[in-house]
């Protein structure tokens, strides 16, 4: 939903293959600019830190600007202790 606050089209989804791994996708946005992940990755990492995650790391693995059907970012982190 955050995506739609800043962009007037496209959709996003997130899936959680495990408790410390998420895949964030942005789709139906065919004119996605190249290197948009430089804006999004730090945001994802900061949001997870605010939620207590340790060492979050986001990595853009698919991009519409490079011909993929959707943009996908893998996000991994460690759980907070105690």
MARBA-3410 file (N, C-alpha, C, O; in Angstrom, 1 decimal):
82
0.8,-1.2,0.0,0.0,0.0,0.0,0.8,1.3,0.0,0.4,2.3,-0.5 ~ 2.0,1.2,0.6,2.9,2.4,0.6,3.2,2.8,-0.8,3.3,4.0,-1.1 ~ 3.4,1.8,-1.7,3.7,2.2,-3.1,2.7,3.1,-3.7,3.0,4.1,-4.3 ~ 1.4,2.8,-3.4,0.3,3.6,-4.0,0.2,5.0,-3.4,-0.5,5.9,-3.9 ~ 0.8,5.3,-2.2,0.8,6.6,-1.7,1.7,7.5,-2.5,1.5,8.7,-2.5
2.7,7.0,-3.2,3.6,7.8,-4.0,3.5,7.7,-5.5,3.9,8.6,-6.2 ~ 2.9,6.6,-5.9,2.7,6.4,-7.4,1.3,6.2,-7.7,0.6,5.4,-6.9 ~ 0.8,6.7,-8.7,-0.7,6.7,-9.0,-1.1,5.4,-9.8,-2.2,5.3,-10.2 ~ -0.1,4.5,-10.1,-0.5,3.3,-10.8,0.5,2.2,-10.4,1.5,2.4,-9.7 ~ 0.1,1.0,-10.8,0.9,-0.1,-10.4,0.4,-0.7,-9.1,-0.4,-0.1,-8.4
0.9,-1.9,-8.9,0.5,-2.7,-7.7,1.7,-3.2,-7.0,2.8,-3.3,-7.6 ~ 1.5,-3.6,-5.8,2.7,-4.3,-5.1,2.1,-5.4,-4.3,1.0,-5.5,-3.9 ~ 3.0,-6.4,-4.0,2.7,-7.5,-3.1,4.0,-7.9,-2.4,5.1,-7.5,-2.8 ~ 3.8,-8.6,-1.3,4.9,-9.2,-0.6,4.6,-10.6,-0.1,3.4,-10.9,0.2 ~ 5.6,-11.5,-0.2,5.4,-12.8,0.3,6.5,-13.1,1.2,7.6,-12.5,1.1
6.3,-14.0,2.2,7.2,-14.3,3.2,7.5,-15.8,3.2,6.9,-16.6,3.8 ~ 8.6,-16.2,2.4,9.0,-17.6,2.4,9.5,-18.1,3.7,9.4,-19.3,4.0 ~ 10.0,-17.2,4.6,10.3,-17.6,5.9,10.1,-16.4,6.8,9.7,-15.4,6.4 ~ 10.4,-16.6,8.1,10.2,-15.5,9.1,11.2,-14.4,9.0,11.0,-13.3,9.5 ~ 12.3,-14.6,8.3,13.3,-13.6,8.1,13.7,-13.3,6.6,14.8,-12.9,6.3
12.7,-13.6,5.8,12.9,-13.4,4.3,11.6,-13.0,3.7,10.6,-13.7,3.8 ~ 11.7,-11.9,2.9,10.5,-11.5,2.2,10.9,-11.2,0.7,12.0,-10.9,0.4 ~ 9.9,-11.3,-0.2,10.1,-10.9,-1.5,9.0,-9.9,-1.9,7.8,-10.2,-1.8 ~ 9.4,-8.7,-2.2,8.5,-7.6,-2.5,8.5,-7.4,-4.0,9.5,-7.3,-4.6 ~ 7.3,-7.4,-4.6,7.1,-7.2,-6.0,6.3,-6.0,-6.3,5.4,-5.6,-5.6
6.7,-5.3,-7.4,6.0,-4.2,-8.0,5.6,-4.6,-9.4,6.5,-4.9,-10.2 ~ 4.3,-4.5,-9.7,3.9,-5.0,-11.1,2.8,-4.0,-11.6,2.3,-3.2,-10.9 ~ 2.5,-4.2,-12.9,1.6,-3.3,-13.6,2.1,-1.9,-13.6,1.3,-0.9,-13.6 ~ 3.3,-1.7,-13.8,4.0,-0.4,-13.8,5.0,-0.5,-14.9,6.2,-0.5,-14.6 ~ 4.6,-0.5,-16.2,5.6,-0.8,-17.3,6.6,0.3,-17.5,7.6,0.0,-18.2
6.5,1.5,-17.0,7.5,2.5,-17.3,8.4,2.8,-16.1,8.8,3.9,-15.8 ~ 8.6,1.7,-15.3,9.4,1.9,-14.1,10.8,2.3,-14.5,11.4,1.7,-15.4 ~ 11.3,3.4,-13.9,12.7,3.9,-14.3,13.8,2.9,-13.8,13.7,2.3,-12.8 ~ 14.8,2.9,-14.6,16.0,2.1,-14.3,16.6,2.7,-13.0,16.7,3.9,-12.8 ~ 17.1,1.8,-12.1,17.7,2.1,-10.9,16.8,2.7,-9.8,17.2,3.4,-8.9
15.5,2.5,-9.9,14.5,2.9,-8.9,14.8,2.3,-7.6,14.4,2.8,-6.5 ~ 15.5,1.1,-7.6,15.8,0.4,-6.4,16.7,1.2,-5.4,16.7,0.9,-4.2 ~ 17.5,2.2,-6.0,18.3,3.0,-5.1,17.5,3.8,-4.1,17.9,4.2,-3.0 ~ 16.2,4.1,-4.5,15.3,4.8,-3.6,14.6,3.8,-2.6,14.5,4.0,-1.4 ~ 14.2,2.6,-3.1,13.4,1.7,-2.4,14.2,0.8,-1.4,13.8,0.6,-0.3
15.4,0.3,-1.8,16.1,-0.6,-0.9,16.4,0.0,0.5,16.2,-0.6,1.5 ~ 17.0,1.3,0.5,17.2,1.9,1.9,16.0,2.0,2.7,16.0,1.9,3.9 ~ 14.8,2.3,2.0,13.6,2.5,2.7,13.2,1.1,3.4,12.8,1.1,4.6 ~ 13.2,0.0,2.6,12.9,-1.3,3.2,13.8,-1.6,4.3,13.3,-2.1,5.4 ~ 15.1,-1.4,4.2,16.0,-1.7,5.3,15.7,-0.8,6.5,15.7,-1.4,7.7
15.5,0.4,6.4,15.2,1.3,7.5,13.9,0.9,8.2,13.8,1.0,9.4 ~ 12.9,0.6,7.4,11.6,0.2,8.0,11.8,-1.1,8.9,11.2,-1.2,10.0 ~ 12.5,-2.0,8.4,12.8,-3.2,9.2,13.5,-2.9,10.4,13.3,-3.5,11.5 ~ 14.5,-2.0,10.4,15.3,-1.7,11.6,14.3,-1.1,12.6,14.5,-1.3,13.8 ~ 13.4,-0.2,12.2,12.5,0.4,13.1,11.6,-0.7,13.7,11.0,-0.4,14.8
11.4,-1.8,13.1,10.5,-2.9,13.6,11.4,-3.8,14.5,10.8,-4.8,14.9 ~ 12.7,-3.6,14.6,13.5,-4.4,15.5,14.3,-5.5,14.8,15.0,-6.2,15.4 ~ 14.3,-5.5,13.4,15.1,-6.5,12.7,16.6,-6.1,12.8,16.9,-4.9,12.9 ~ 17.4,-7.1,12.8,18.9,-6.8,12.8,19.5,-7.1,11.5,19.2,-8.2,10.8 ~ 20.4,-6.3,11.0,21.1,-6.4,9.8,20.2,-6.7,8.6,20.4,-7.6,7.8
19.1,-5.8,8.4,18.3,-6.1,7.2,19.1,-5.7,5.9,20.0,-4.8,5.9 ~ 18.9,-6.5,4.9,19.6,-6.3,3.6,18.6,-6.5,2.4,18.0,-7.6,2.4 ~ 18.4,-5.5,1.6,17.5,-5.6,0.4,18.4,-5.7,-0.8,19.4,-5.0,-1.0 ~ 17.9,-6.6,-1.8,18.6,-6.8,-3.0,17.6,-6.9,-4.2,16.8,-7.8,-4.1 ~ 17.7,-6.0,-5.1,16.8,-6.0,-6.3,17.2,-7.1,-7.2,18.4,-7.1,-7.7
16.3,-8.1,-7.5,16.7,-9.2,-8.3,16.0,-9.3,-9.7,16.5,-10.1,-10.5 ~ 15.0,-8.6,-9.9,14.3,-8.5,-11.2,13.8,-7.1,-11.4,13.4,-6.4,-10.4 ~ 13.9,-6.6,-12.6,13.5,-5.2,-12.9,12.7,-5.1,-14.2,13.1,-5.6,-15.3 ~ 11.6,-4.4,-14.2,10.8,-4.2,-15.4,11.6,-3.4,-16.4,11.5,-3.6,-17.6 ~ 12.4,-2.4,-15.9,13.2,-1.6,-16.8,14.2,-2.4,-17.6,14.7,-2.0,-18.6
14.5,-3.7,-17.1,15.4,-4.6,-17.8,14.7,-5.7,-18.5,15.3,-6.7,-18.9 ~ 13.4,-5.6,-18.6,12.6,-6.6,-19.3,11.8,-7.6,-18.5,11.1,-8.5,-19.1 ~ 11.9,-7.6,-17.2,11.2,-8.6,-16.4,9.7,-8.2,-16.3,9.3,-7.0,-16.6 ~ 8.9,-9.1,-16.0,7.4,-8.9,-15.9,7.0,-8.1,-14.7,6.0,-7.4,-14.7 ~ 7.9,-8.1,-13.6,7.7,-7.3,-12.4,9.0,-7.0,-11.8,10.0,-7.7,-12.1
9.0,-6.0,-10.9,10.3,-5.8,-10.2,10.2,-6.6,-8.9,9.1,-6.7,-8.3 ~ 11.3,-7.2,-8.5,11.3,-8.0,-7.3,12.5,-7.7,-6.5,13.6,-7.5,-7.0 ~ 12.3,-7.5,-5.2,13.4,-7.2,-4.3,13.3,-8.3,-3.2,12.3,-8.5,-2.5 ~ 14.5,-9.0,-2.9,14.6,-9.9,-1.9,15.1,-9.2,-0.6,16.1,-8.4,-0.7 ~ 14.5,-9.4,0.5,14.8,-8.7,1.7,15.0,-9.8,2.8,14.2,-10.6,3.1
16.2,-9.7,3.4,16.6,-10.7,4.5,17.0,-9.9,5.7,17.5,-8.8,5.6 ~ 16.8,-10.5,6.9,17.2,-9.9,8.1,17.4,-11.0,9.2,17.0,-12.1,9.0 ~ 17.9,-10.6,10.3,18.0,-11.5,11.5,17.0,-11.0,12.5,16.7,-9.8,12.6 ~ 16.5,-11.9,13.3,15.5,-11.6,14.3,16.2,-11.0,15.5,17.4,-11.4,15.8 ~ 15.5,-10.1,16.2,16.1,-9.5,17.4,16.1,-10.6,18.5,15.2,-11.4,18.6
17.1,-10.5,19.3,17.3,-11.5,20.4,16.5,-11.0,21.6,16.5,-9.8,21.9 ~ 15.8,-12.0,22.3,15.2,-11.8,23.6,14.1,-10.9,23.6,13.5,-10.6,24.7
END
